[in-house]
Amino acid sequence: MSDLATKSILITIDVEDWFQVENFKPWIAYETWPQRELRVERNVHRLLDLFDDFPPKVFFSNPTNPSNPRATFFILGWLAERLPQVVREIADRGHEVASHGYGHQLPTKQRPEALRQDLTKSKALLEDITGSTVFGYRAPSFAVSDQIVSVIGDCGFTYDSSYNSFSAHGRYGKLNLADGVADQSVLQIHPGFFEIPVSNLCIGAMFFLGGGGGYFRLIPSSLFNRGVRHILSKQAAYVFYCHPWEVDPDQPRVEQASAMFRFRHYVNLAQTEDKLRSLMAALSDCQFISCHDLIDHRPIRAAQPTLSKQATKVCESI
């Protein structure tokens, strides 16, 4: 049996369009969004078709589509409102629908009541479209804090997947988690509410990028895939993220943006789809599951006493 056979892969997609990314906000005002070209539907279909073409083992039975990977799509409510057929298509093809908030506002820039409204609006909207409970949330730009995670839990979500341990990015948030978070796939924030951190490579006390996004596009596939295998040698699940616009090299260009932001957004877009195929092929012995699968089918082990938003371990090895 392969040493990867008992490992779980969580492919997560942050569903936002090319004009909604944080790096372009200084040049693309929220008020202009309705006038922008919507390209997210065709890009989501490209990802769904890629998953349908790839039939790895699946550990948890999926009655809708049992032979293909189960991904988790964190969908922006603003898009769901305009493209409900995309949300239904994701669900109908066997993947998990989760929330990316409504208006792509950074939670760290919102007052608690505004954040609460954003969260509840997006959750209710997605549930109305799919007719199913929405369990998960991911913050735009991974911008969370202990207080924000508390609000997420209060809004009825079962899990958050917004913690990114890479500390060199200015917008990424910080959580007061238990020691050893790099080796944990699920952590309990309080009873019934969990954190699923994005995976990064941890060597000693240093965290290196390994979860996806622009870093996935920039780093050569062979090196990135080796890093993922190293992560899986330390923990039992790997959480990857990307965006639909990352498989769209023909998207409109925001030429007025700074050179650094343009580089970070556009680098190697034409290679993303092939690199994602390569990554999934390299992990074909693993179990491809959704975020909710990871929580729903994993037993809680020796949870510590409930803490004031300081996470306790749920699974040391899942």
C-alpha distance (Angstrom), angle and dihedral (degrees) to the residues before:
residue distance angle dihedral
M1 . . .
S2 3.81 . .
D3 3.80 116.7 .
L4 3.84 85.8 -125.2
A5 3.80 94.9 54.7
T6 3.81 94.3 97.1
K7 3.81 95.5 41.0
S8 3.81 123.7 104.7
I9 3.81 126.8 -139.6
L10 3.80 121.0 -157.3
I11 3.80 112.4 -163.6
T12 3.81 106.7 -166.2
I13 3.80 125.7 -172.0
D14 3.81 122.3 -160.6
V15 3.81 100.6 -150.2
E16 3.79 108.2 -146.1
D17 3.80 131.1 126.1
W18 3.80 129.5 -113.9
F19 3.82 94.9 -96.4
Q20 3.82 95.4 50.1
V21 3.80 100.1 64.7
E22 3.79 118.1 120.0
N23 3.81 94.8 -124.1
F24 3.81 91.2 63.0
K25 3.81 98.6 46.5
P26 3.83 94.4 101.6
W27 3.82 88.5 60.8
I28 3.82 103.3 30.9
A29 3.79 113.7 55.2
Y30 3.79 119.8 -151.0
E31 3.80 89.4 -122.9
T32 3.82 90.1 63.3
W33 3.81 95.6 54.5
P34 3.84 94.6 96.3
Q35 3.81 89.5 58.5
R36 3.82 94.7 51.8
E37 3.78 124.9 99.3
L38 3.80 111.5 -98.9
R39 3.80 109.2 -136.6
V40 3.78 100.3 155.8
E41 3.82 96.6 95.1
R42 3.80 95.6 61.3
N43 3.81 90.5 42.9
V44 3.80 93.2 51.1
H45 3.80 88.3 50.8
R46 3.80 90.0 52.6
L47 3.78 89.5 55.7
L48 3.80 93.6 44.4
D49 3.81 90.3 50.3
L50 3.79 90.3 48.8
F51 3.81 90.0 54.0
D52 3.81 91.4 46.5
D53 3.80 89.9 53.7
F54 3.78 91.0 54.4
P55 3.81 118.1 68.9
P56 3.81 110.8 -177.8
K57 3.77 124.6 160.0
V58 3.77 114.6 -70.9
F59 3.77 116.8 -153.8
F60 3.77 98.4 -161.1
S61 3.79 117.2 52.8
N62 3.78 113.3 -112.2
P63 3.82 109.6 -161.5
T64 3.82 92.2 -165.5
N65 3.78 98.3 52.1
P66 3.80 110.9 -4.8
S67 3.80 99.4 172.6
N68 3.80 101.1 55.3
P69 3.82 136.6 68.4
R70 3.76 117.3 -83.1
A71 3.79 109.3 -135.8
T72 3.81 129.0 -178.0
F73 3.81 117.1 -125.3
F74 3.82 114.5 -158.8
I75 3.80 99.3 -158.5
L76 3.79 127.6 -159.5
G77 3.81 110.2 -126.1
W78 3.81 92.9 -139.6
L79 3.80 88.4 62.7
A80 3.80 95.1 40.4
E81 3.80 89.5 56.1
R82 3.81 90.9 55.8
L83 3.80 99.1 34.5
P84 3.80 107.5 33.9
Q85 3.80 89.8 154.0
V86 3.82 89.2 66.3
V87 3.81 91.2 54.7
R88 3.80 91.3 49.0
E89 3.80 91.5 47.3
I90 3.80 91.2 53.9
A91 3.80 91.1 50.9
D92 3.80 94.2 42.3
R93 3.80 90.7 53.8
G94 3.78 91.2 57.4
H95 3.79 104.6 -98.4
E96 3.79 131.8 126.1
V97 3.80 119.4 -100.9
A98 3.81 113.0 -147.4
S99 3.81 135.9 163.2
H100 3.80 130.4 -92.0
G101 3.79 90.8 177.9
Y102 3.78 123.7 -99.6
G103 3.80 111.3 -88.2
H104 3.82 104.3 18.7
Q105 3.78 91.6 -111.1
L106 3.79 114.3 156.3
P107 3.81 108.3 -110.1
T108 3.80 88.8 -141.9
K109 3.83 87.9 62.4
Q110 3.81 95.8 48.2
R111 3.76 131.3 85.1
P112 3.82 112.8 -118.2
E113 3.81 94.4 -106.3
A114 3.83 92.8 49.0
L115 3.79 89.6 48.6
R116 3.78 90.8 49.3
Q117 3.81 90.7 52.3
D118 3.82 91.4 48.2
L119 3.80 91.8 50.6
T120 3.79 97.8 45.0
K121 3.81 92.7 43.9
S122 3.80 93.1 52.9
K123 3.80 93.7 44.1
A124 3.81 93.9 49.6
L125 3.80 92.1 45.5
L126 3.81 94.1 52.5
E127 3.80 91.8 44.7
D128 3.81 91.2 51.2
I129 3.82 90.4 52.2
T130 3.80 97.5 46.0
G131 3.80 100.7 29.6
S132 3.81 88.1 -134.4
T133 3.79 136.4 101.7
V134 3.80 117.1 -90.9
F135 3.79 108.0 -140.4
G136 3.81 105.2 175.1
Y137 3.79 143.6 57.3
R138 3.78 136.2 -171.4
A139 3.80 122.2 -167.6
P140 3.81 120.2 -130.6
S141 3.82 109.2 -99.7
F142 3.83 89.3 3.5
A143 3.82 86.6 -83.8
V144 3.81 102.6 165.6
S145 3.77 140.4 134.4
D146 3.79 135.2 -176.4
Q147 3.80 90.2 -92.5
I148 3.81 92.4 49.2
V149 3.80 92.6 49.4
S150 3.80 88.0 52.3
V151 3.82 90.1 55.3
I152 3.83 90.6 47.7
G153 3.78 90.1 55.2
D154 3.79 91.9 46.3
C155 3.82 89.6 55.2
G156 3.79 92.1 65.0
F157 3.79 102.8 -97.1
T158 3.80 119.7 141.6
Y159 3.78 95.4 -151.4
D160 3.79 145.1 10.7
S161 3.81 123.2 -148.6
S162 3.80 100.5 -172.4
Y163 3.78 104.9 106.0
N164 3.81 113.9 110.3
S165 3.80 112.7 177.5
F166 3.82 94.3 -156.7
S167 3.80 100.8 110.1
A168 3.82 101.3 -171.9
H169 3.82 93.7 79.3
G170 3.78 111.7 90.3
R171 3.81 97.5 -145.5
Y172 3.79 98.7 46.4
G173 3.77 112.1 105.0
K174 3.77 130.8 -132.2
L175 3.79 130.1 -129.0
N176 3.78 128.8 -163.6
L177 3.79 93.6 -122.8
A178 3.77 130.4 165.2
D179 3.80 118.5 -88.3
G180 3.78 113.9 -84.7
V181 3.80 97.9 36.6
A182 3.80 89.7 147.5
D183 3.80 89.1 67.7
Q184 3.80 96.1 45.7
S185 3.79 125.5 87.1
V186 3.81 97.3 -172.2
L187 3.78 128.4 24.8
Q188 3.78 128.6 -174.1
I189 3.79 114.5 -127.2
H190 3.80 92.5 -179.8
P191 3.80 132.8 -26.1
G192 3.79 109.2 -54.6
F193 3.81 95.6 8.1
F194 3.81 125.0 89.6
E195 3.79 143.8 -177.0
I196 3.82 121.4 -137.0
P197 3.83 105.3 -167.5
V198 3.79 121.8 -150.2
S199 3.80 108.3 -108.1
N200 3.78 120.7 -104.6
L201 3.77 131.7 171.2
C202 3.79 112.0 -102.5
I203 3.81 119.4 -161.5
G204 3.78 111.7 174.5
A205 3.79 107.1 -45.0
M206 3.82 93.9 -25.3
F207 3.80 125.7 98.5
F208 3.80 118.6 -150.4
L209 3.77 127.1 -169.7
G210 3.77 114.6 -91.2
G211 3.79 107.4 136.8
G212 3.80 103.5 87.7
G213 3.80 136.4 -110.0
G214 3.79 120.1 104.6
Y215 3.78 91.0 -16.4
F216 3.80 89.5 59.7
R217 3.81 89.4 53.5
L218 3.79 93.0 46.9
I219 3.81 101.7 44.7
P220 3.85 116.2 74.9
S221 3.80 112.6 -104.0
S222 3.79 94.8 -119.9
L223 3.80 91.9 54.4
F224 3.80 94.6 42.1
N225 3.80 92.8 48.7
R226 3.80 90.6 50.1
G227 3.79 88.7 52.8
V228 3.80 90.8 52.5
R229 3.79 90.9 51.6
H230 3.80 88.5 51.8
I231 3.81 90.0 52.1
L232 3.81 89.8 50.5
S233 3.78 90.5 51.0
K234 3.82 87.2 62.5
Q235 3.79 102.1 37.3
A236 3.77 137.9 23.1
A237 3.82 100.3 -123.5
Y238 3.80 134.5 45.7
V239 3.84 121.1 -155.6
F240 3.83 115.5 -155.5
Y241 3.81 126.6 -177.7
C242 3.79 136.9 -167.2
H243 3.81 139.8 150.9
P244 3.82 131.5 -119.2
W245 3.81 91.4 -119.5
E246 3.81 88.5 61.7
V247 3.82 90.1 73.7
D248 3.83 91.8 50.8
P249 3.82 112.9 84.8
D250 3.84 91.2 166.8
Q251 3.81 96.2 61.1
P252 3.84 118.6 126.8
R253 3.80 115.5 -82.3
V254 3.79 122.7 -123.2
E255 3.79 95.5 -146.6
Q256 3.81 95.2 174.8
A257 3.81 91.5 63.1
S258 3.79 118.6 101.3
A259 3.79 118.6 -85.8
M260 3.80 91.4 -112.9
F261 3.80 93.8 51.9
R262 3.82 91.1 46.4
F263 3.79 90.5 51.2
R264 3.80 93.2 48.2
H265 3.79 92.2 48.9
Y266 3.81 102.1 41.2
V267 3.80 105.1 32.4
N268 3.82 112.4 126.2
L269 3.82 96.2 -17.1
A270 3.79 89.5 149.7
Q271 3.80 89.9 59.8
T272 3.81 100.0 48.6
E273 3.78 98.3 90.9
D274 3.81 93.8 49.0
K275 3.80 91.4 45.2
L276 3.79 91.1 51.5
R277 3.81 89.7 51.2
S278 3.78 89.0 49.8
L279 3.80 92.1 50.6
M280 3.78 93.3 48.7
A281 3.79 91.4 46.9
A282 3.79 90.1 51.3
L283 3.82 88.4 52.9
S284 3.80 97.0 40.9
D285 3.81 91.6 122.4
C286 3.79 90.9 61.2
Q287 3.80 131.6 87.8
F288 3.82 112.4 -104.1
I289 3.81 108.6 -149.5
S290 3.80 141.4 157.3
C291 3.78 126.0 -104.4
H292 3.79 91.7 -108.1
D293 3.81 89.8 50.6
L294 3.79 89.0 56.6
I295 3.79 91.7 55.7
D296 3.78 99.1 34.1
H297 3.80 96.8 52.4
R298 3.79 101.6 36.6
P299 3.81 119.7 89.5
I300 3.80 117.9 -127.8
R301 3.78 111.0 -116.2
A302 3.77 124.8 -157.0
A303 3.79 97.7 -33.6
Q304 3.80 112.3 -160.8
P305 3.82 119.8 -123.5
T306 3.78 112.4 -70.9
L307 3.78 110.7 -83.5
S308 3.73 134.2 -158.4
K309 3.78 95.2 -94.6
Q310 3.78 93.6 -49.0
A311 3.79 107.3 125.3
T312 3.75 124.7 -119.7
K313 3.76 125.8 -156.6
V314 3.75 117.6 -92.8
C315 3.77 100.5 173.4
E316 3.77 123.4 15.3
S317 3.74 90.6 -176.0
I318 3.76 120.9 8.6
